[in-house]
Amino acid sequence: MVGMALACSLASMPLTKHLSVAIIDSNPALGKSNFIKKEDPPDPRVSTVTPATISFFKEIGAWQYVQQHRHAYFDKMQ
């Protein structure tokens, strides 16, 4: 997630948006155009984001995509 966020940030910043950025990842899901669908089985991996991360994602235009796909808020864990 960090690499993707960095790539989005570089692509959206005026100083670096002219650069070509490539993500090199062996995850086969990245090769699909819509790789996360709500009806797909859940991925057992979990990512936690802080309010600061949400602000960063909003700045780079990524938060809207997080909201469109599976996400859930929680206030405690086991």
C-alpha positions in Angstrom: 0.0 0.0 0.0 2.9 2.4 0.7 4.3 2.0 -2.8 1.0 2.6 -4.4 0.4 5.7 -2.2 3.9 7.1 -3.2 3.2 6.5 -6.9 -0.2 8.3 -6.6 1.5 11.1 -4.7 4.2 11.5 -7.3 1.7 11.5 -10.1 -0.5 14.2 -8.5 2.2 16.6 -7.3 3.0 19.5 -9.7 6.7 19.1 -9.2 6.8 15.4 -10.1 3.6 14.7 -12.2 5.6 14.8 -15.4 7.6 11.8 -14.3 6.7 8.2 -15.5 6.1 6.0 -12.5 5.8 2.2 -12.6 4.7 -0.2 -9.9 6.5 -3.5 -10.0 4.6 -6.1 -7.9 4.0 -9.8 -8.4 0.4 -9.6 -7.0 -1.8 -11.0 -9.9 -4.7 -8.9 -8.8 -2.9 -5.8 -9.9 -3.1 -6.9 -13.5 -6.9 -6.8 -13.5 -8.7 -3.5 -14.3 -11.2 -3.9 -11.5 -9.3 -6.1 -9.1 -11.6 -5.7 -6.1 -15.3 -6.3 -6.3 -17.7 -6.3 -3.4 -19.1 -9.7 -4.3 -15.7 -11.3 -4.4 -14.6 -13.4 -1.4 -13.0 -11.3 1.3 -9.3 -11.0 1.4 -8.0 -12.0 4.9 -5.4 -9.3 4.9 -6.3 -6.1 6.9 -4.9 -2.6 6.6 -5.4 0.0 9.3 -5.2 3.6 8.3 -5.0 6.6 10.7 -6.7 9.9 10.2 -3.5 11.3 8.9 -3.3 8.6 6.3 -6.9 9.2 5.3 -6.0 12.9 4.8 -3.0 11.9 2.7 -5.2 9.6 0.6 -7.7 12.4 0.1 -4.9 14.7 -1.1 -3.7 12.3 -3.7 -7.2 11.3 -4.8 -7.1 7.7 -3.6 -9.6 7.9 -0.7 -12.6 7.8 -3.0 -11.5 4.4 -4.3 -11.1 3.1 -0.8 -14.6 4.2 0.0 -16.0 2.6 -3.1 -14.7 -0.8 -2.2 -14.9 -2.9 0.9 -13.9 -1.0 4.0 -15.1 -1.0 7.6 -14.5 1.2 10.6 -13.8 -0.3 14.0 -13.0 1.0 17.4 -11.5 -2.1 19.1 -9.8 -5.4 18.4 -9.2 -8.6 20.3 
